[in-house]
């Protein structure tokens, strides 16, 4: 039986160096979701330098967790989810804006197919172009080589204009039932940034559930805007890739990553 404070949807946002984008993100939630369902926003502030309490937004549905310690994306999301009351979670980046009014369609997909574990939204740049690596095939040695040659198998997925099954979707805009997220223990917070979404999707698939990319739910995204240092961004990316490959026993891919990053990180 649902309690009076239960919600249909909890939107979790982890903010770090993102105050300049956060107002647009939250305003878009009010604009595109409005009163169509019972929802809440939980913002976890990982940045000790930023005060979000004076943000010029409507705080009536927004809960601010002033963590002010940069524990990483996954750990921040886990903290936000622990305070959530929604049946569904939407994990959303702070440098995004919801661009479509069809959120009910996403939630209805879970009702139609009980084997769906995760749905990912379509990610578009500010210029309206589809963003690469918003969904795809799980990484392998074969894919590492293809990706670095510019022939990714995942391109067909992120360019799809219709719902399509895949191995993973980006945590930029990821839907999952709160009950399932909690059963899985949330994100593995050993991943500071990057690959926590791929790891979560892998664990969902191991439970026999399906992952879908749903491009009709549109989200605009300013890619990587929380990073001021691109070298640090690359380091976090390849650190997490190595952790993912070691965790899932893909040692050949791990060795290739070691070789690739020695070239890339120097740039």
Protein Blocks (a to p, Z undefined) as FASTA:
>chain_A
ZZfkbcfbdcddddehklmmmmmmmmmmmmmnmmmbccddddddfbfkbcfklpccdfkl
cccddfkpaebjklmmmmmmmmpcbfbdcdddfkbccfbfklmmmmmmmmmpmkbfbdcd
ddddfkopacehkbccdddfklmmmmmnopafklmmmmpcbdcddfbdcfkbccddfklm
mmnopaafkbmgghklmmmmmmmmmnopacdddfklccdddehklpmblklmmmmmmmmm
mmmmmmnopaklmmmmmmmmmmmmmZZ
